[in-house]
Amino acid sequence: QSVLTQPPSVSAAPGQRVTISCSGSGSNIGKNYVSWYQQFPGTAPKLLIYDNNKRPSGIPDRFSGSNSGTSATLGITGLQTGDEADYYCGTWDSSLSARVFGGGTKVTVL
Amino acid sequence: EVQLMESGGGLVQPGGSLRLSCSASGFTFSSYEMNWVRQAPGKGLEWVACISSSGTSIYYADSVKGRFTISKDNAKNSLFLQMNSLRADDTAVYFCARRGSGFGRKDLDYWGQGALLTVSS
């Protein structure tokens, strides 16, 4: 059971928009920045979003992050077949003194 | 270019020990907090441990506390994970990852390719 809760899967047609939610608590998302990671099968995770809504160099602006209280959201617009991957949210939990991740969300492009 | 490369994975019997290494290059290793994150087959990401830039502050996940030891050698740009009393549920790909630099950052901005540990008799 993950400390952060994500939906197991989301799907949409090419060109559409999907959002992935990440629900936590006051000791993690409510207190620390959230980051998002993209992972293709058999490869290492890649940082997509940091500090709730910032994109590292090279990440297209189709990917966006937002945060509200104890929840965070990753948005992907203009969905492409190449976006099919697993997506994880993560942050630090100040009460647990531990880094925590969501269980991951599989994005499927219909 | 930032590079992280894990080594030392393999097959170990239950109760055995193994030491993973992560060689870093392309950045000032001594200035960064480093982490180990694992992923069991078909499962999600699980954080294992982290160590501050100087090595003075260390945290572990409850699942490995007392069995695993994280360390770093800043002179050799290397991160280590000593794993003892291994169990079948420690079977996973182990990634080393660097924490992003900047006040308040909690993200892991660079990851290695991973090293597979299999615990089985």
Interface residues (C-beta under 8 A of the other chain):
Chain A: S2 N32 Y33 V34 S35 Y37 Q39 T43 A44 P45 K46 L47 Y50 D51 P56 D86 Y88 G90 T91 W92 S97 A98 R99 V100 F101 G102 G103 G104
Chain B: N35 V37 G44 L45 E46 W47 C50 Y59 A61 D62 F95 A97 G100 G102 G104 R105 K106 D107 L108 D109 Y110 W111 G112 Q113 G114
